[in-house]
Amino acid sequence: MEGKYMRGKERMLYACLGDSITSEQVTGIGTMVCRKLGMELLGNFAFGWATGSDWHDGEETLTPCCLEDLPNEFSPKNVLSNQVRRLLKAAEDKGRSPRVIYIAISTNDGARDWREESPVPLEDDTEQVCRKEYGALTRRSLGSALRWAVETLQRGCPGAEIFVASPLQACAPESDQAAVGREALLIKREIIRKISGFCGVNFVDSYYESGFTGEIARDHGHIHPDGEWAERIAEYVAAAIREKMSLSE
């Protein structure tokens, strides 16, 4: 019998983008979602330490185009735009585009390396980003990078249903507050919510609706949910996707 997520004899394709929470290198929630949906995995293109924004130093962009697998480290190559490029290449090689694309990235935006200033500073410039033409997007902020990613995927995979998640709540040490403190996470949530609405894609509010609170994070992984909570969050995301897919098909 033809399944809900089948096209003829082929299972629908699924792809995900993100950071360590999504990546198979660390928590692997992106792949868990695919398994719960019963779809075929085109690829989990997430890497640990990935950022939404391209890296930059003032007006200089530090991020090169890159299609290779990357290690779990904070580096100029390890950004959302390169994950988008890898996804589009995989779809071209496969001869089919994903039906579902799940994006969960932002945890590391605002983090620092050895520089005094972060190469991916956190700012809510969404209003300016939404006034720009696609070709003028610099990807130098989370909002600009996310809008570029979503609109590039809409052009390259026009049949895909795209889901973009807000960051999870976290229990982080003082040294990580610039990236994963409550204030930073709420700024990221608002950027992602507004860009998702502007682009007409699905906003998955993991910050408020996944059940993973800051108090729970203290005992279940701090920033990276432990096995029990990774499964719960994956089920929450899969349920949001199922609900949308049942309404659109």
N, C-alpha and C positions, 0 to 999 in steps of 0.2 A: 504494500500500500504506500502511496506517495506521502511522505512526511510533510509536516508543516513548513519545514525549512529546506525543502527540496525543490529543484527545478528539473522536471523530468526525472532522470536517474541520478542527477548530480546534486550533492548537498550544496546549499548556499555557502559562499565564501565569507569569512570573517577575518578582520585584521585589527590590530590594536597598536597604539603608539603611546609612549609615556616614559616614566622614569622607573626607579628601582621597585616601586610598589606594584607596577604593572609588569615589569620585566621578569623573564624566567631566570635572570641572574640572581635575583633576590627573592621577592615575595611571590611573583607570578600570577597576580590576580587577573591580568588580561587573558591569559591562556585558560584559567579556571572558568571565566565567563564563557569562552567559546565552547568548552566542554559541556557546561550546563545547558547551553543553547542547542547542542547537537549539530553545530555547523562545522564546516571544514576550515581549518586554520590556514589562511594564506600566509600569515606570518605574524609573530609577535615582534614588532620592530623596536620595542622599548629597550633602553639600556639604563643601568644604574647610573646615577649622577647626571642624567640628561636634564637640560633646561629647555623651557619653552623658547626663550629669547635666543637669538644668535648672540655670540660674544662680540663686544666692541670696546674700544678705548676712545672715548670721545666720539668723533665722527668716523673713526677708522673701524671697519668691520674686520674682526679677527677670525671669523668662521669660514673655512673653505668648504666647497662642495665635497661630499664624501659618501660613497656607496658601500663602504666596507663594514664588517662587524667591528664593534668597538668594545674595549674593556670597560669594566665597572669603575670609571674614574671621571673626575671633573675636568673637562677639556674642551677647547674651542670647537672640535668636530662633533661633540656629543650634544646635539641640539635637535629640536623638533623638525626643523626644515630638512635636515638630512634623513630623518626617519620617513618623512613624506616622500622624498626622492627614492628611497629604498622600496617603499610600498608600491609606488607607481611602476618601478622597474620590475618588481615581482609580478604585478598584475599583467604587465606587458608580456613577460616570459610565460606566464600561465595561460595567456589568451583569454582570461576572464577577470572581471573586476569584483571586488568584494561587495556583498549586499549590505553588510554592516561594518562600520568603522567606529571603533571605540577609542577615544583620546582621553587620557588621564595624566596630565603633566602640569607642573608648576611648583612642585615641592622645593626644587633647588634654585628657583629664581630668587635673587636677592642674596645668595650665598657668595662667599668670598674665597679666593685662593690666596696667593702671597701678596697680592696688590692691596694697597690701602683702600681703593674703591672696588666694589664688585664689578666684574666684567658683564654681569647681567643684573643691573640694579632694578629694584622693584618700584614702579610708578604706575599710577592709574592715568594713562593718557588716552583713555578710550574715546572720548569725544573727538579729539583731533584725529585719531586713527580712523574713526568711522566717516570722517569727511574726506579722506584721501581716496584717490583712484587706486585700483589694485596695483598698478605698476609703480606707484610711489611708496608702497609699503616697505619699510626698512628692516623689519624684524628685529629692531633694537629695543623693543619692549615686549612684555608678555602679550599685551593686546595686539600689537602689530604682527607679532609672530604667529599668534593663534588665528587671527583673521586671514593672514596669508596662507597658513596651512589648510584651513577649512575651505577657502575659496579655490585653492589649487586642487584639492581633492574633489570638490564639486565639479570642476572642469574636467579632471582626469578620470573620475569615476562617477558619471552623472546619475547612475542608478542606485548609488549607495545611500543608505540611511546613516547619518553621522550622529554620534552621541558624544558629548563633551562633558566631563565630570569636573566638579569643583574638588579642591583638595580635601583630604581627610583631616579631621582634628588630630592633634598630636600632643605628646607630653615631651617637651624638648628642653635640653639644658640651656642655661643663659647664653652660652656661646653661639647657639643656633637660632636665637630669637629673631634675627633679621630675616631669616628665611621661613622658619616654621613656628614662630610665636603666634599667638592668637590674632594680634593686630595684622601681621603680615598675611596670614591665611585668609582672613576676612577680606582684605584688599584683593587678593587673588581670586577669591570666590566671586566678588563683585565684577571684576574684569571678565572672568570667564562667562558669567551670567549675561553680561551686556553684549559681549562679542557673539555668543551663541544666538541670542535674540536677533542681533543685527544680521547675522548670516542665515537665519532661518533654520538652524539645526537644533537638535534635542539637548537640553541642559539637564544633566543628572546631578542632583544636589547632594553629593556624598557627604559634604561637610555637616549638613543638618539632618539628612534622612537615612544615612546608612546605619545608624545606631552606634557608630564608633566615636564615642565622646572622648574628650581629654582625660576624664577620670578613668575610663576603660583603657585608654592608651597607656596609662601609667603602669598597668599590670599585664598588658597584652602586646608588648612590642614597642612602645613609645612612639616611634615614627613609622616603623614597618609592622603592620599587624601580624600577630602570630598565626599559626595554622588554623586554629578555630575561627578567629575573626577574619582571616583572609577568605575562608569559605563563606562566611556569612555576608561579607561585603560583595563577593562575587555573585552570590545569589540575589542580593539586592539589585545589583547592576543588571543581571540577566532578566530579572522580573521587569525592570523598567524597559528593557529592550523588547521583551515579549509583548508587553502591553502596547507599545507603540506599533510594533509590527502587526499585531492583530487588528489595530485600527486602520492601518494603511493598506492592508492586502485583502 
